[in-house]
């Protein structure tokens, strides 16, 4: 699954900003796990802190069909930091935001950050 983005490079080593960092925002798609024809629901995600997972709390309408266990992937949107289809994690819960117009979707990342030591770097530039 997606670990994060390269924040700094020092010689032959890099520092990665993890997807759980609250200061890292990125676009994702949530897919219904039981519907192979689902085109996905686009939303904006950010981390909620180390060990806390990911929160998608922007752009998912309250009427969207999102359920526990639904898979979440990078969207690949034109302005996105990541190419499409990289696994992020699975939906832990979905509930209406305070204004009841959107869903707040909590996601458990696939990556076990406590056991992570080596990552693969993907070079990608979105199309303008």
C-alpha positions in Angstrom: 0.0 0.0 0.0 0.9 3.7 -0.2 3.4 4.8 2.4 3.6 8.5 1.7 5.7 11.0 -0.4 9.4 11.7 -0.5 9.9 14.9 1.6 13.7 15.2 1.6 16.6 13.4 -0.1 20.0 13.2 1.6 22.7 11.5 -0.6 21.4 7.9 -0.9 18.6 8.2 1.7 15.2 9.8 1.7 12.8 11.0 4.3 9.2 10.0 3.7 6.1 12.0 4.8 3.6 9.3 5.7 0.0 9.2 4.6 -0.9 9.4 8.3 0.6 12.9 8.6 -2.1 15.5 9.1 -0.2 18.0 6.9 -0.3 15.7 3.8 -3.5 15.9 1.8 -4.3 13.8 -1.3 -7.2 12.6 -3.5 -8.6 9.1 -3.1 -11.4 7.0 -4.4 -13.6 4.8 -2.2 -15.0 1.7 -4.0 -18.0 -0.4 -2.9 -16.4 -3.8 -2.0 -19.5 -5.7 -3.2 -20.0 -3.9 -6.6 -17.5 -4.5 -9.3 -19.1 -1.8 -11.5 -18.8 1.0 -8.9 -16.8 3.9 -10.5 -15.7 5.0 -7.0 -16.4 8.0 -4.9 -13.8 10.8 -5.0 -12.7 12.4 -1.8 -9.8 14.3 -0.3 -7.9 12.5 2.5 -5.3 13.5 5.1 -3.6 11.7 8.0 -4.8 12.0 11.5 -1.4 11.4 13.2 0.9 8.4 13.9 -1.0 5.3 14.5 -4.3 7.0 13.9 -4.9 6.2 10.2 -6.4 8.4 7.5 -9.5 10.6 7.3 -11.4 11.3 4.1 -13.5 14.3 5.2 -13.8 16.5 2.1 -15.9 16.0 -1.1 -17.8 12.7 -0.2 -21.5 13.6 -0.2 -23.6 12.3 2.7 -25.7 10.3 0.2 -22.6 8.3 -1.0 -22.7 4.6 -0.5 -19.6 3.9 1.7 -19.4 0.9 4.1 -17.0 -0.6 6.5 -14.5 -2.7 4.6 -14.7 -0.8 1.3 -11.3 -0.4 -0.3 -9.6 3.0 -0.8 -7.1 3.8 -3.6 -5.3 6.8 -4.9 -7.5 8.6 -7.5 -4.9 9.7 -10.1 -6.9 13.0 -10.5 -5.1 15.5 -12.7 -3.8 17.5 -9.7 -3.1 14.5 -7.6 0.2 13.7 -6.0 -0.1 10.0 -6.9 -0.9 7.9 -9.9 -4.3 6.1 -9.8 -4.9 2.7 -8.2 -2.3 2.6 -5.4 -4.0 0.9 -2.4 -4.4 3.1 0.7 -6.5 0.9 3.0 -10.0 -0.1 4.0 -12.9 1.9 5.5 -13.1 1.5 9.2 -16.2 3.8 9.6 -18.3 6.4 7.8 -20.5 9.0 9.5 -22.0 12.4 8.6 -20.0 15.5 9.2 -21.3 18.1 11.7 -23.2 20.0 8.9 -24.6 16.7 7.6 -23.7 17.5 4.0 -20.6 15.1 3.7 -19.3 11.9 5.1 -16.3 11.6 7.3 -14.7 8.3 6.3 -12.0 6.8 8.6 -9.6 4.5 6.9 -7.2 1.9 8.3 -4.0 1.9 6.1 -2.8 -1.3 4.6 0.8 -0.3 5.6 2.0 -1.3 9.0 4.1 1.7 9.8 5.6 0.1 12.9 7.2 -2.7 10.9 8.2 -0.7 7.8 11.9 -0.5 6.9 12.2 -0.4 3.1 9.9 1.3 0.5 9.8 1.5 -3.3 9.8 5.0 -4.8 7.5 5.6 -7.8 8.3 8.6 -10.0 5.2 10.2 -11.4 4.0 13.5 -12.8 0.3 14.2 -13.3 -0.7 15.2 -16.8 -1.5 18.9 -17.1 
